[in-house]
Amino acid sequence: MTAEQADGLGRELAEAAALARTLEEDFQPAELSTPPSPGAWSAADNLVHLTLSSQALIPRMTRTLAKLADARRRTEGPSPPDWVGRLYAWILEPPVRLKARAPRAFVPPGGASAAEAVPAFLVEQERVVALLKQCVGLDLASRKVPSPVSRYVRHNVCAAFHILAAHQRRHLWQARRAALAVRAAATGERT
């Protein structure tokens, strides 16, 4: 991975962190913690989901990056994401094109408070950024990382970062929509 690639992904991750902070600035805690409808996720639930996803991915990425470094799999050039990863990242981009149920391990328990959800997401985001900094000069296209969603799905390390960033954009978009729907319901506006 080149420094330019790492910088680009770093900007995407920084934008996701900024969007999470903006939710706290733009909405009341109750608007972020209330689901817009029965069975739906609140804005805070979406952030908890992202936190759980990062917590599952980070150890896998850490092990895979250590193996790349130990094997001296280095490159001066860019590391492209594989086609499976590019497709998956495209599908995840907002607006939502395809709905899917989250695996049970990544379903937030419900009742999340914004006061806890936003800082927890930001802590995990810092851990992901720290991992990204380790990637410069490594050949991320040469090794697959197992998906935390299914042991049958594997994509290269570069794709994993792109998928993570797209997944974050998707759920931050959903979080904003959930908070707006709660606000609209409280004020009697139509969404």
Buried (B, 14 or more C-beta within 10 A) or exposed (E): BBEEBBEEBBEBBEBBBEBBEEBBEEBBEBBBBBBBEEEEBBBBBBBBBBBBBBBBBBEBBBEBBEEBBEEEBEBEEEBBBBEBBBBBBEBBBBEBEEEEEBEEEBBBEEEBBBEBBBBBBBEBBEBBBEBBEBBBBBBBBBBBBBBBBEEEBBBBBBBBBBBBBBBBBBBBBBBBBBBBBBBEBEEEEEE
